[in-house]
Amino acid sequence: MKNWYKILSVILILYTLVWGMLAPVPRLDILNETIRNVFYHVPIWFSMLFMMTVSLFYSIKTLQTNSLLHDSKALDAAIVGFFFSIPGITTGSIWAKYTWGTWWTFQDPKLNGVAISILIYTAYFILRSSVDDEQKRAKISAVYNVFAFVMMNVFIMILPRLTDSLHPGNGGNPAFAKYDMDNGMRMVFYPAVIGWILFSYWIFNVKNRISILKNKLND
C-alpha cells in the first residue's frame, strides 16, 4: 500500500471540489457564496507552505552532509511549492475581486508579502542557474533557501499580523474559524487541507524521480 496517500489525496480533493460547491455555507454580508473559496484558496496555500518547509529541510540536510541528492530534493520541493503559489495567488485574486472590488490592492500587506516572497524564490532559481560548480551551487543555494524561507514567513505570516490588513486572521481581523466557519464547513475544509498537502507531496515525489533519471542520463 505504498500508494495509499495518492489514493487518499484524490478522494479528498474530489470530495472537497464537489461537496465544497454543494454544501450549505453561512450567509454573510459581502462574502456570500465566495466563502466557498476557503475550501480551495487556503488549502492550496497550506500546500505551498508545506513544500517550502520540505525544501528548507533538505537545504539544511545539504549543509550538513554536502549531499547533491538532498540539494536536488530541496530544489524539487521549491519548484512544487512555487507551482502551488500560482493557483494560490490566482484564487486569492478572484476572491479579492468579488469581496474587495479589485483584483489586487497594494494596501494589503499580506498580498504584498506574497508577491515579494514569490520574487525571493524566483531569485533562488536564478541563483542556482548562475553557478556551474555543483558542490558550490548546492551550498550557496542551501544558505539562500534558508534565508528565503525565513523572509517568506516574515512577509506573509508575521508582518500582516502587526499591521492593518484586509485578510481574515491578520491585522486585527478575526479568522474565519472564529466567527463563521461552522461544523459543516469544517467537514470540507480539513479534508481539503489534508488532500492538497498529500497531493503536493505526490507531485514532489514524481518531480524528484524525474530529476534522478535526468541526472543518471547526464552521467
C-alpha positions as CSV (number, residue, x, y, z in Angstrom):
1,M,0.0,0.0,0.0
2,K,2.8,2.4,-0.9
3,N,0.3,4.5,-2.9
4,W,-2.2,4.9,-0.1
5,Y,-1.6,8.7,0.2
6,K,-2.1,9.1,-3.6
7,I,-5.4,7.4,-3.5
8,L,-6.4,9.3,-0.4
9,S,-5.4,12.7,-1.9
10,V,-7.5,12.1,-5.0
11,I,-10.5,11.0,-2.9
12,L,-10.3,14.0,-0.6
13,I,-9.8,16.5,-3.4
14,L,-12.7,15.2,-5.4
15,Y,-14.8,15.2,-2.3
16,T,-13.9,18.8,-1.5
17,L,-14.3,20.0,-5.1
18,V,-17.8,18.6,-5.3
19,W,-19.1,19.0,-1.8
20,G,-17.4,22.3,-1.4
21,M,-19.8,23.7,-4.1
22,L,-22.9,21.9,-2.9
23,A,-22.6,22.0,0.9
24,P,-24.6,24.8,2.7
25,V,-22.4,27.7,3.9
26,P,-23.1,30.7,6.3
27,R,-24.9,33.6,4.6
28,L,-22.7,36.6,5.3
29,D,-22.7,40.1,4.0
30,I,-20.1,40.8,1.2
31,L,-18.8,37.3,1.3
32,N,-22.0,35.5,0.3
33,E,-21.1,32.4,-1.8
34,T,-17.5,33.4,-2.2
35,I,-16.8,32.0,1.3
36,R,-16.6,28.6,-0.5
37,N,-13.2,29.7,-1.8
38,V,-11.9,29.0,1.7
39,F,-12.1,25.3,0.7
40,Y,-9.6,25.9,-2.2
41,H,-7.6,29.0,-1.7
42,V,-6.4,28.3,1.9
43,P,-5.6,24.6,1.5
44,I,-3.5,25.4,-1.7
45,W,-1.5,27.9,0.3
46,F,-1.0,25.4,3.1
47,S,0.3,23.0,0.5
48,M,2.7,25.7,-0.8
49,L,4.0,26.4,2.7
50,F,4.3,22.6,3.3
51,M,6.5,22.2,0.3
52,M,8.7,25.2,1.1
53,T,9.2,23.6,4.5
54,V,10.2,20.4,2.9
55,S,12.6,22.4,0.7
56,L,14.1,24.0,3.8
57,F,14.5,20.6,5.5
58,Y,16.6,19.3,2.5
59,S,18.6,22.5,2.3
60,I,19.6,22.1,5.9
61,K,20.4,18.4,5.2
62,T,22.5,19.6,2.3
63,L,24.6,21.9,4.5
64,Q,25.1,19.1,7.0
65,T,26.0,16.4,4.5
66,N,27.1,18.1,1.3
67,S,24.8,15.7,-0.5
68,L,23.8,16.6,-4.0
69,L,20.8,14.3,-3.7
70,H,19.5,16.4,-0.8
71,D,20.2,19.6,-2.8
72,S,18.1,18.1,-5.7
73,K,15.2,17.4,-3.4
74,A,15.4,20.9,-2.0
75,L,15.1,22.3,-5.5
76,D,12.3,19.9,-6.4
77,A,10.3,20.8,-3.3
78,A,10.8,24.6,-4.0
79,I,9.6,24.1,-7.6
80,V,6.5,22.3,-6.5
81,G,5.9,24.9,-3.8
82,F,6.3,27.7,-6.4
83,F,3.9,25.9,-8.7
84,F,1.3,25.8,-5.9
85,S,1.7,29.6,-5.3
86,I,0.3,30.2,-8.8
87,P,-3.2,28.8,-8.2
88,G,-3.0,30.1,-4.6
89,I,-2.5,33.7,-5.7
90,T,-5.0,33.3,-8.6
91,T,-7.8,32.1,-6.3
92,G,-6.9,34.8,-3.9
93,S,-7.1,37.5,-6.6
94,I,-10.5,36.2,-7.8
95,W,-11.8,36.2,-4.2
96,A,-10.5,39.8,-3.8
97,K,-12.4,40.9,-6.9
98,Y,-15.7,39.7,-5.5
99,T,-15.2,40.8,-1.9
100,W,-12.9,43.9,-2.0
101,G,-13.9,45.0,-5.5
102,T,-10.4,44.8,-7.0
103,W,-8.1,42.0,-8.3
104,W,-5.2,43.4,-6.3
105,T,-4.6,46.1,-3.7
106,F,-1.3,47.3,-2.5
107,Q,-2.9,48.4,0.7
108,D,-2.9,44.8,2.0
109,P,0.4,43.8,3.4
110,K,-0.3,40.1,3.0
111,L,-0.8,40.4,-0.8
112,N,2.4,42.5,-1.0
113,G,4.2,39.9,1.1
114,V,3.1,37.1,-1.2
115,A,4.3,39.0,-4.2
116,I,7.7,39.7,-2.5
117,S,8.0,36.0,-1.4
118,I,7.4,34.8,-5.0
119,L,10.2,37.2,-6.2
120,I,12.5,35.9,-3.4
121,Y,12.1,32.3,-4.6
122,T,12.4,33.4,-8.2
123,A,15.8,34.7,-7.3
124,Y,16.6,31.3,-5.7
125,F,16.1,29.6,-9.1
126,I,18.1,32.3,-10.9
127,L,20.9,31.9,-8.4
128,R,21.1,28.2,-9.0
129,S,21.4,28.7,-12.7
130,S,24.2,31.2,-12.3
131,V,26.6,28.8,-10.5
132,D,28.2,26.0,-12.6
133,D,30.1,24.0,-9.9
134,E,27.7,21.5,-8.3
135,Q,29.0,21.5,-4.8
136,K,29.4,25.3,-4.7
137,R,25.9,25.7,-6.1
138,A,24.4,23.3,-3.6
139,K,25.9,25.1,-0.6
140,I,25.1,28.6,-1.8
141,S,21.6,27.6,-2.8
142,A,21.0,25.9,0.6
143,V,22.1,29.0,2.5
144,Y,19.9,31.3,0.3
145,N,16.9,28.9,0.7
146,V,17.1,29.1,4.5
147,F,17.1,32.9,4.1
148,A,14.2,32.7,1.6
149,F,12.1,30.6,3.9
150,V,12.6,32.9,6.9
151,M,11.8,36.0,4.8
152,M,8.7,34.3,3.3
153,N,7.3,33.7,6.8
154,V,8.1,37.3,7.9
155,F,6.3,38.7,4.9
156,I,3.2,36.5,4.9
157,M,2.8,35.3,8.5
158,I,4.3,38.0,10.8
159,L,4.1,41.4,9.3
160,P,0.4,41.2,8.2
161,R,-0.4,40.4,11.9
162,L,1.4,43.5,13.1
163,T,-0.2,46.0,10.7
164,D,-3.6,46.8,9.2
165,S,-4.7,44.0,6.8
166,L,-7.8,43.1,4.9
167,H,-7.1,39.4,5.3
168,P,-9.0,37.4,7.9
169,G,-6.8,36.4,10.8
170,N,-4.4,39.4,10.2
171,G,-4.2,43.0,11.3
172,G,-6.9,42.6,13.9
173,N,-9.4,40.9,11.5
174,P,-10.8,37.7,13.0
175,A,-10.1,34.5,11.2
176,F,-12.9,32.7,9.5
177,A,-13.0,29.9,12.2
178,K,-13.6,32.5,14.9
179,Y,-16.9,33.8,13.6
180,D,-18.4,32.0,10.7
181,M,-16.8,28.6,9.9
182,D,-19.5,26.2,11.2
183,N,-19.1,22.4,11.6
184,G,-20.4,21.8,8.1
185,M,-17.6,23.9,6.6
186,R,-15.0,22.2,8.8
187,M,-16.1,18.8,7.3
188,V,-15.0,20.2,3.9
189,F,-12.1,22.4,4.9
190,Y,-10.0,20.0,6.9
191,P,-10.2,17.2,4.3
192,A,-9.3,19.8,1.7
193,V,-6.1,20.7,3.6
194,I,-5.1,17.1,4.0
195,G,-5.9,16.2,0.4
196,W,-4.0,19.1,-1.1
197,I,-0.9,18.6,1.1
198,L,-0.8,14.9,0.2
199,F,-1.2,15.8,-3.5
200,S,1.7,18.3,-3.3
201,Y,3.8,15.5,-1.7
202,W,2.8,13.2,-4.6
203,I,3.9,15.8,-7.2
204,F,7.2,16.3,-5.3
205,N,8.0,12.6,-5.4
206,V,7.2,12.4,-9.1
207,K,9.4,15.5,-9.7
208,N,12.2,14.0,-7.7
209,R,12.1,10.7,-9.7
210,I,12.4,12.7,-12.9
211,S,15.4,14.6,-11.5
212,I,17.1,11.4,-10.6
213,L,16.6,10.0,-14.1
214,K,17.9,13.1,-15.7
215,N,21.0,13.0,-13.5
216,K,21.6,9.4,-14.5
217,L,21.2,10.2,-18.2
218,N,23.6,13.1,-17.9
219,D,26.2,11.0,-16.1
